[in-house]
């Protein structure tokens, strides 16, 4: 199998992983907050929240911020793993600091 065909298969897999959940969920993106609010109102109809949020962004913005947080976290974890992997793969002579030993 050539590198190009492997790359095309991986690209198809990524596209499927992105598209299939959108097709299978049928537009129900309410999340856990909405489900918890509904469950509380069913169990205790007289319950009143202690406080209200100062700013309630639209659902799309909330999802985008959550995805951004996940991407930043994945980037930090990937960078850290790569940095340690690169640091450990250097030979001992490469990791030494070089000083000028010329004395005149």
N, C-alpha and C positions, 0 to 999 in steps of 0.2 A: 504494500500500500504506500503510495507516494505521500510526501508531506502536504502537497496541495489537497489531496483527497481527505487526509486526516483533518486538515484545517476546515474544509467544507463541512465535514461531519460534525465537528465541534461547533461550528457556527450554526448549523441546523439544530443541534441540541440546545444551544443557548436561546435561539428564537422560539423553539417549542416550550422551553421552560418559562419564557416570558409571556407567550400567547395563551397557552393552555389554561393557566389559572384564570385568566380574564374571561375565557369562553365558558369555563365550568362553574364559575361562581354566580352567574346570572345577575350581576350588578349589585349584589348585597355587600357593600363595603362599609357597613355601619360601625364595625369594630367592637371592642370589648366595653368601651365606655358607654355606648348606647345600650348594649345588652344589660350591663349592670344597672343602669338607670331604670330600665324597664322592669327588671327583676325586683328592685327595691320598691318601685311604685306599686307593683302587684302584691308584694308581701306586706308592706306598710303604707297604705294609701295616705295617711296623715303625716308622713315624714316630710320635714322641711330641711333643705341643706343648710349647713352652718354659714356658708358664704357663697357668693356667685363669682365666676371668673371675671377678671377685669377686661380681658380681651378674648374673644372666642373666634379664632380664624375659621374660614370655610374648611370643609372636609378635605378638599384637594390640597390646600396649603398645609394642613396638619399631616397629611400623608407624605407630602413632599419633604417636610422638615424631618419626619421620621426616617425616610429613605436617605436623606442627607446625613443624618446622624449615623446611620448604619454604614454608609459609604466611608465616612471619615474614620469610624472605628476600624473598618476592614483595612483601610489604607495604613493606619497606624500599626495595626497588628502585622500586616504584610511587610511594611518597611522594617519593623523590628526583627522579624524572623529573617528577612533577607540580610539585614545588617549583621546579625549574629552568625548567620551561615557564611557570609563573606569573610567575617573576622576569623572564624574557625578554620576556613579553608586556606588561609595564607600560611606560607611556610614560616618557620621561626625567624629566618633571616630577613624576611620581608616585613615583619612586624616590629623589628627593632628600630629605634630612632637613631638617625645618623647624626653624628657630631663631627665637626671639623677637627681633625687630629693634627693638622699642620701647625707646627709651632715654629716661628721664625725668630 
